[in-house]
Amino acid sequence: MSYLAALDNYDSIGVVGLGQSGLSCVRFLLQQGLRPVVFDTREQPPAPALQLVQEAGLKLFTGVLDIAEVLACDLLVVSPGLDLRNPALQMAADADIPLVGDADIFAQYAQAPVLGITGSNGKSTVTKLTAELLSAAGKKVAMGGNIGIPMLDVLAADVDVYVLELSSFQLDTMHDLRLHAAALLNISDDHLDRYASRAHYVQSKHRIYNNASTGIWNRDQRLTAPDHLAFEQQLSFGSDSAELEVPGLFGLEFDDSEATLYYRDQALLRASELKLSGVHNLLNIQAALALVQTLGIEPQTVLDAVRNFTGLPHRCELVAEAAGVRWVNDSKATNIGAAEAAIQGLRPLVQGKLILIAGGDGKGADFSVFRTALKQVDELIVLGRDAERVAQHYAGTAIRVSDMSQAVAAAAQQAIEHSTVLLAPACASLDMYKNYEQRGEMFKAAVLAQVAEVTHG
């Protein structure tokens, strides 16, 4: 039985939150001939939201949620940016008013199989790669969700398969969406300001399996395994060897610091063939191959698409490989956990030096927890406001520079053959740059200039 009835069964639908997904819900409801009541906790919602609401002549309530108006609705569509512990939303839940997200509305209209992806890290990479693999296999694909395209905006009649990135906040309000396959990539501490405990956060992530036909999980983290799906409904991936039987069909073999991706007993790809860098990305690739395999697409048929996948900008992005040195841009590693993932992912594949460029605005983080990851770094180059705070937890002598060009030049001096230079700042960028994208672009420009100088003398 569905949690959500047909939308036209409700006399008064409230949309709470006018962010990207909330706005898409308002647009979609209007297209169905329904006129929602709209709430936004900001006193002054963004101009595009105000324009849509005013043009449609909808009731809008701003600021602290008006409890009487919230309780007057008989369905609330809550944006993922809203904390469900909000007192007005709690009262609505206590009054048995359904609290749903856009996924439950999407579930009523989607006619094609849906693949869902969640995890603390790597969601967007796996979502994008899965969509590209499906396209390479000749499928008409629609990609949306937390990746930045609201899922209601990609609903269409001619879609063969939907690929959705799902955050824990979206999963909290998801009840009816049936997933052909659901992948839980990994779990690390995140969003603990929104959850009472780590256990509650884990519980949210596991909601992705609730209505899934197949669950895909990470053997490196048993915490990701579904607890109610039969073995024949599972696929797993990991940094250990693949197996001949489900669930463990995908895995890795290591030889002389070269990793090879396996499906059952078949070698598929060597890490050196890929544009993505790091063991963590080899896990992401396995997850994407497992997702498409549930639709009958054999991994061997989409290997060219895997080889050509460049990843997402500023996420372990291979900028250049020259004179035996690989240059990797992970400017999006704006916190310690993300930088650790990049270091730990790359270290097993680097035969020469691993050279890290880090620093920026540390946002008050405790860099003592970064010490273990820094032990895997052969040379550390620091810049930005909190350069010293990073450097003090490095056992060696850090090189201090004032800008990205100096950082790249210093890295080039330290590099030997088979080295990797990694920009993974573990810090925000706003002390020196407009955003992490600009920081990454500055790194890429400096690297390409350095490579050109070496190549052309």
C-alpha positions as CSV (number, residue, x, y, z in Angstrom):
1,M,0.0,0.0,0.0
2,S,1.3,3.5,-0.9
3,Y,2.1,6.0,1.7
4,L,1.0,8.8,-0.6
5,A,-2.4,8.8,-2.2
6,A,-3.0,10.3,-5.6
7,L,-2.2,14.0,-5.4
8,D,-5.7,15.1,-6.4
9,N,-7.1,13.3,-3.3
10,Y,-5.7,16.1,-1.1
11,D,-7.6,19.3,-0.5
12,S,-4.6,21.4,0.6
13,I,-1.0,20.6,-0.3
14,G,1.8,22.6,1.3
15,V,5.2,22.9,-0.2
16,V,7.8,23.7,2.5
17,G,11.0,25.3,1.3
18,L,11.7,27.1,-1.9
19,G,15.1,25.8,-2.8
20,Q,15.8,24.0,-6.1
21,S,13.7,20.9,-5.3
22,G,10.9,22.9,-3.6
23,L,10.5,25.1,-6.6
24,S,10.4,22.1,-8.9
25,C,7.6,20.7,-6.8
26,V,5.6,23.9,-7.0
27,R,6.1,23.9,-10.8
28,F,5.1,20.3,-11.1
29,L,1.9,20.6,-8.9
30,L,0.9,23.7,-11.0
31,Q,1.3,21.6,-14.2
32,Q,-1.1,19.0,-12.6
33,G,-3.7,21.7,-12.0
34,L,-3.0,21.8,-8.3
35,R,-2.4,25.0,-6.3
36,P,-0.2,24.4,-3.3
37,V,0.2,26.7,-0.3
38,V,3.9,27.6,-0.1
39,F,6.2,28.1,2.9
40,D,9.8,29.3,3.1
41,T,11.6,29.8,6.4
42,R,13.6,32.7,5.0
43,E,12.0,36.1,5.4
44,Q,13.1,36.9,1.8
45,P,13.1,33.9,-0.5
46,P,15.1,34.2,-3.7
47,A,13.7,36.3,-6.5
48,P,12.9,33.4,-9.0
49,A,10.9,31.7,-6.2
50,L,8.9,34.9,-5.5
51,Q,8.3,35.5,-9.1
52,L,6.8,32.0,-9.7
53,V,4.6,32.2,-6.6
54,Q,3.4,35.7,-7.4
55,E,2.7,34.9,-11.1
56,A,0.7,31.8,-10.0
57,G,-1.1,33.8,-7.3
58,L,-0.2,31.2,-4.6
59,K,-0.4,31.8,-0.9
60,L,3.1,32.3,0.5
61,F,4.2,32.3,4.2
62,T,7.7,33.3,5.0
63,G,9.9,33.2,8.1
64,V,9.2,31.0,11.1
65,L,6.7,28.3,10.0
66,D,3.1,29.3,10.9
67,I,1.9,26.3,12.9
68,A,-1.8,27.0,12.2
69,E,-1.2,27.3,8.4
70,V,1.0,24.2,8.4
71,L,-1.6,22.1,10.3
72,A,-4.3,23.3,7.9
73,C,-2.6,21.3,5.1
74,D,-3.5,17.7,4.6
75,L,-0.2,16.9,2.8
76,L,3.2,18.5,3.2
77,V,6.0,18.3,0.6
78,V,9.1,19.1,2.5
79,S,12.4,20.2,0.8
80,P,15.5,18.3,1.8
81,G,17.1,21.5,3.2
82,L,14.4,21.6,6.0
83,D,15.2,19.8,9.3
84,L,12.3,17.4,10.0
85,R,12.8,18.2,13.7
86,N,11.4,21.7,13.1
87,P,8.6,22.1,15.8
88,A,5.9,22.9,13.2
89,L,6.8,19.8,11.1
90,Q,6.9,17.7,14.2
91,M,3.4,18.8,15.2
92,A,2.2,18.0,11.6
93,A,3.7,14.5,11.9
94,D,2.0,14.0,15.3
95,A,-1.3,15.1,13.6
96,D,-0.8,12.3,11.0
97,I,-0.3,14.8,8.1
98,P,2.0,13.0,5.6
99,L,5.4,14.5,5.3
100,V,6.9,13.5,1.9
101,G,9.6,14.7,-0.5
102,D,9.7,15.0,-4.2
103,A,10.7,11.3,-4.5
104,D,7.2,10.1,-3.5
105,I,5.6,12.4,-6.1
106,F,8.1,11.1,-8.7
107,A,7.1,7.6,-7.8
108,Q,3.6,8.2,-8.9
109,Y,4.6,9.3,-12.4
110,A,7.9,7.5,-13.3
111,Q,7.2,4.7,-15.8
112,A,10.8,3.4,-16.3
113,P,13.1,1.5,-13.9
114,V,14.9,3.7,-11.3
115,L,18.4,3.3,-10.1
116,G,19.2,5.0,-6.8
117,I,22.6,6.0,-5.4
118,T,23.5,7.2,-1.9
119,G,26.6,7.3,0.3
120,S,28.7,9.9,2.3
121,N,31.2,10.3,-0.6
122,G,31.2,9.5,-4.3
123,K,27.5,9.8,-5.0
124,S,27.7,12.3,-7.8
125,T,30.6,10.4,-9.5
126,V,28.7,7.1,-9.5
127,T,25.5,8.8,-10.6
128,K,27.2,10.4,-13.6
129,L,29.2,7.4,-14.5
130,T,26.1,5.1,-14.3
131,A,24.2,7.4,-16.6
132,E,27.1,7.4,-19.1
133,L,27.4,3.6,-19.1
134,L,23.7,3.3,-19.7
135,S,23.9,5.8,-22.6
136,A,26.9,3.9,-24.0
137,A,24.6,0.8,-23.9
138,G,22.0,2.6,-26.0
139,K,19.6,3.5,-23.3
140,K,17.7,6.8,-23.1
141,V,18.7,8.0,-19.6
142,A,17.4,10.7,-17.3
143,M,19.7,11.7,-14.4
144,G,18.6,13.8,-11.4
145,G,18.1,14.2,-7.7
146,N,20.8,15.5,-5.4
147,I,23.2,15.9,-8.3
148,G,21.7,19.3,-8.9
149,I,18.8,18.5,-11.3
150,P,15.5,18.1,-9.4
151,M,14.0,14.6,-10.2
152,L,10.6,16.0,-11.1
153,D,12.3,18.1,-13.8
154,V,13.6,15.0,-15.6
155,L,10.3,13.0,-15.7
156,A,9.5,12.2,-19.4
157,A,7.6,9.6,-21.4
158,D,10.5,8.4,-23.5
159,V,12.9,7.5,-20.7
160,D,14.4,4.0,-20.6
161,V,15.9,4.3,-17.1
162,Y,16.2,6.9,-14.4
163,V,19.4,7.4,-12.4
164,L,18.9,9.3,-9.1
165,E,21.4,10.6,-6.6
166,L,19.7,10.5,-3.2
167,S,20.9,12.3,-0.1
168,S,20.1,11.2,3.4
169,F,17.7,14.1,3.7
170,Q,15.8,13.0,0.6
171,L,15.7,9.4,1.9
172,D,14.2,10.6,5.2
173,T,11.0,11.6,3.3
174,M,11.0,8.8,0.8
175,H,8.4,6.1,1.3
176,D,7.0,4.9,-2.1
177,L,9.7,5.0,-4.7
178,R,10.6,1.5,-5.8
179,L,14.2,1.2,-7.0
180,H,15.2,-1.4,-9.5
181,A,18.6,-1.3,-7.8
182,A,19.9,0.8,-4.9
183,A,23.6,1.4,-4.1
184,L,24.9,2.5,-0.7
185,L,28.5,3.4,-1.5
186,N,30.0,4.1,2.0
187,I,29.2,5.7,5.3
188,S,31.3,8.3,7.2
189,D,30.4,10.8,9.8
190,D,28.4,13.6,8.1
191,H,25.5,15.8,8.8
192,L,25.6,15.0,12.5
193,D,24.0,18.4,13.1
194,R,20.8,17.0,11.5
195,Y,20.8,13.6,13.2
196,A,20.6,12.7,16.9
197,S,23.4,10.2,16.5
198,R,25.6,8.4,13.9
199,A,23.2,5.5,14.2
200,H,20.3,7.7,13.1
201,Y,22.4,8.9,10.1
202,V,23.2,5.2,9.2
203,Q,19.5,4.4,9.5
204,S,18.6,7.2,7.1
205,K,21.1,5.9,4.5
206,H,19.7,2.4,4.8
207,R,16.2,3.6,3.8
208,I,17.4,3.4,0.2
209,Y,17.0,-0.4,0.4
210,N,13.4,-0.3,1.7
211,N,11.7,-0.8,-1.7
212,A,14.7,-2.0,-3.7
213,S,14.8,-5.1,-5.8
214,T,18.6,-5.3,-5.6
215,G,20.9,-3.8,-3.0
216,I,24.5,-2.9,-3.9
217,W,27.0,-2.4,-1.1
218,N,30.6,-2.0,-0.2
219,R,32.4,-5.0,1.3
220,D,35.1,-2.7,2.7
221,Q,32.3,-1.3,5.0
222,R,29.9,-4.1,6.1
223,L,27.8,-1.3,7.6
224,T,26.5,-0.7,4.1
225,A,25.1,-4.2,3.6
226,P,21.3,-4.4,3.5
227,D,19.8,-6.4,6.4
228,H,16.6,-7.6,4.8
229,L,17.4,-8.5,1.2
230,A,18.2,-12.1,0.3
231,F,21.7,-12.9,-1.0
232,E,20.4,-13.4,-4.5
233,Q,19.1,-9.8,-4.3
234,Q,22.5,-8.3,-3.5
235,L,25.7,-7.3,-5.3
236,S,28.8,-6.1,-3.6
237,F,32.0,-4.5,-4.5
238,G,35.3,-3.9,-2.7
239,S,39.1,-3.6,-2.6
240,D,39.4,-7.4,-2.1
241,S,39.1,-10.2,-4.7
242,A,35.9,-10.8,-6.7
243,E,34.0,-14.0,-6.3
244,L,32.2,-16.3,-8.8
245,E,28.9,-16.2,-6.9
246,V,26.6,-13.3,-5.8
247,P,26.9,-11.0,-4.1
248,G,30.7,-10.5,-4.4
249,L,31.0,-10.4,-8.2
250,F,33.1,-7.2,-8.4
251,G,36.6,-6.7,-6.8
252,L,40.2,-5.8,-7.2
253,E,43.6,-7.5,-7.6
254,F,46.9,-5.7,-6.8
255,D,50.2,-6.5,-8.4
256,D,53.3,-4.2,-8.1
257,S,51.1,-1.2,-7.1
258,E,48.9,-1.7,-10.2
259,A,45.3,-2.5,-9.4
260,T,43.1,-4.5,-11.8
261,L,39.3,-4.4,-11.7
262,Y,37.7,-7.9,-11.9
263,Y,34.2,-9.1,-12.6
264,R,33.9,-12.7,-11.4
265,D,37.2,-14.3,-12.6
266,Q,37.6,-11.9,-15.6
267,A,40.1,-9.0,-15.5
268,L,38.3,-6.0,-16.9
269,L,40.6,-2.9,-16.6
270,R,43.9,-1.9,-15.1
271,A,43.9,1.4,-13.1
272,S,46.5,2.8,-15.5
273,E,43.9,2.6,-18.3
274,L,41.6,5.0,-16.5
275,K,41.2,8.8,-16.4
276,L,39.9,8.5,-12.8
277,S,42.5,8.3,-10.0
278,G,42.5,6.4,-6.7
279,V,41.3,3.1,-5.2
280,H,38.2,4.9,-4.0
281,N,37.3,5.6,-7.7
282,L,37.9,2.0,-8.5
283,L,35.2,1.2,-6.0
284,N,33.0,3.8,-7.6
285,I,33.5,2.2,-11.0
286,Q,32.5,-1.2,-9.5
287,A,29.4,0.3,-8.1
288,A,28.4,1.8,-11.4
289,L,29.1,-1.5,-13.3
290,A,27.0,-3.4,-10.7
291,L,24.1,-1.0,-11.2
292,V,24.0,-1.4,-14.9
293,Q,24.5,-5.1,-14.6
294,T,21.1,-5.3,-12.8
295,L,19.6,-4.2,-16.1
296,G,21.3,-7.0,-18.1
297,I,24.2,-4.9,-19.3
298,E,27.3,-7.0,-19.0
299,P,30.4,-5.0,-17.7
300,Q,32.6,-6.1,-20.7
301,T,30.3,-4.2,-23.1
302,V,30.8,-0.7,-21.6
303,L,34.5,-0.7,-20.8
304,D,35.3,2.0,-23.3
305,A,32.9,4.3,-21.6
306,V,34.6,3.6,-18.3
307,R,38.0,4.3,-19.8
308,N,36.8,7.6,-21.2
309,F,35.0,8.8,-18.1
310,T,36.9,11.9,-16.8
311,G,34.9,12.2,-13.6
312,L,33.4,15.4,-12.3
313,P,35.4,18.6,-12.3
314,H,37.6,19.2,-9.2
315,R,37.0,15.7,-7.9
316,C,40.2,13.6,-8.2
317,E,40.3,15.0,-11.7
318,L,43.4,14.0,-13.7
319,V,44.8,17.3,-15.1
320,A,48.0,16.0,-16.8
321,E,50.5,13.2,-16.9
322,A,53.9,14.3,-18.1
323,A,57.5,13.4,-17.4
324,G,56.3,10.4,-15.3
325,V,54.3,12.7,-12.9
326,R,50.5,12.7,-12.6
327,W,48.7,15.9,-11.5
328,V,45.4,15.4,-9.8
329,N,42.9,18.2,-8.9
330,D,40.6,17.4,-5.9
331,S,39.9,21.0,-5.0
332,K,36.4,19.9,-3.9
333,A,38.1,18.2,-0.9
334,T,37.0,21.2,1.3
335,N,37.1,19.2,4.5
336,I,39.5,16.8,6.2
337,G,37.4,13.7,5.5
338,A,37.3,14.4,1.7
339,A,41.1,15.0,1.6
340,E,41.7,11.7,3.6
341,A,39.6,9.8,1.1
342,A,41.7,11.2,-1.8
343,I,45.0,10.4,0.0
344,Q,44.0,6.9,1.0
345,G,42.6,6.2,-2.5
346,L,45.7,7.3,-4.3
347,R,48.5,6.1,-2.0
348,P,48.3,2.3,-3.0
349,L,48.7,3.3,-6.7
350,V,51.7,5.7,-6.3
351,Q,55.1,4.1,-6.8
352,G,57.0,7.4,-6.5
353,K,56.2,10.3,-4.2
354,L,52.7,11.4,-3.1
355,I,53.0,15.1,-3.0
356,L,50.0,17.0,-1.3
357,I,49.1,20.6,-1.8
358,A,46.8,21.6,1.1
359,G,45.5,24.6,3.1
360,G,43.0,27.4,2.9
361,D,40.2,28.3,5.4
362,G,40.0,25.4,7.8
363,K,36.6,26.5,9.2
364,G,37.8,25.8,12.7
365,A,38.4,22.0,12.1
366,D,40.7,20.0,14.4
367,F,43.6,19.1,12.1
368,S,45.1,16.7,14.6
369,V,42.7,14.1,13.1
370,F,44.4,14.7,9.7
371,R,47.7,13.4,11.1
372,T,47.2,9.7,10.1
373,A,46.5,10.6,6.5
374,L,49.5,13.0,6.4
375,K,51.7,10.1,7.4
376,Q,51.0,8.7,3.9
377,V,52.3,11.9,2.2
378,D,55.9,12.1,1.1
379,E,55.9,15.9,0.6
380,L,53.5,18.5,1.9
381,I,53.1,22.0,0.4
382,V,50.8,24.4,2.3
383,L,49.2,27.7,1.5
384,G,46.3,29.9,2.6
385,R,45.1,31.2,6.0
386,D,45.4,27.9,7.9
387,A,48.6,26.6,6.2
388,E,50.4,26.5,9.6
389,R,47.5,24.6,11.2
390,V,47.8,21.9,8.6
391,A,51.7,21.9,8.6
392,Q,52.0,21.4,12.4
393,H,50.5,17.9,12.1
394,Y,53.0,16.7,9.4
395,A,55.9,14.8,10.7
396,G,58.3,16.1,7.9
397,T,59.1,19.6,6.9
398,A,56.2,21.3,5.0
399,I,57.0,23.7,2.2
400,R,55.2,27.0,2.6
401,V,54.1,29.0,-0.5
402,S,51.9,32.1,-1.0
403,D,49.9,31.1,-4.1
404,M,49.0,28.2,-6.4
405,S,51.7,28.9,-9.0
406,Q,54.3,28.6,-6.3
407,A,52.7,25.5,-5.0
408,V,52.8,23.8,-8.4
409,A,56.4,24.9,-9.0
410,A,57.5,23.5,-5.6
411,A,55.7,20.2,-6.4
412,A,57.5,19.9,-9.7
413,Q,60.8,20.4,-8.0
414,Q,60.0,17.7,-5.4
415,A,58.6,15.1,-7.9
416,I,60.5,12.1,-9.1
417,E,59.4,9.5,-11.7
418,H,56.0,7.8,-11.0
419,S,55.0,10.6,-8.5
420,T,51.5,12.0,-8.1
421,V,50.9,15.6,-7.1
422,L,47.5,15.9,-5.4
423,L,45.6,19.1,-4.7
424,A,43.3,18.1,-1.8
425,P,43.2,21.2,0.4
426,A,41.2,19.8,3.4
427,C,40.0,23.4,3.7
428,A,37.5,25.8,2.1
429,S,38.8,28.2,-0.5
430,L,37.2,31.5,0.5
431,D,40.3,33.0,2.1
432,M,42.0,33.2,-1.4
433,Y,39.4,32.3,-4.0
434,K,35.8,32.9,-5.0
435,N,35.0,29.2,-4.5
436,Y,36.6,25.7,-4.8
437,E,36.0,25.7,-8.6
438,Q,38.2,28.8,-9.1
439,R,40.9,27.3,-6.9
440,G,40.8,24.1,-9.0
441,E,41.0,26.1,-12.2
442,M,44.0,28.1,-10.9
443,F,45.7,24.8,-10.1
444,K,44.9,23.4,-13.6
445,A,46.2,26.5,-15.3
446,A,49.4,26.4,-13.3
447,V,49.9,22.7,-14.0
448,L,49.4,23.1,-17.7
449,A,51.9,26.0,-17.7
450,Q,54.4,23.9,-15.8
451,V,54.0,20.9,-18.1
452,A,54.3,23.1,-21.2
453,E,57.5,24.6,-19.8
454,V,59.0,21.2,-19.2
455,T,57.9,19.8,-22.6
456,H,59.0,22.8,-24.7
457,G,61.9,23.9,-22.6
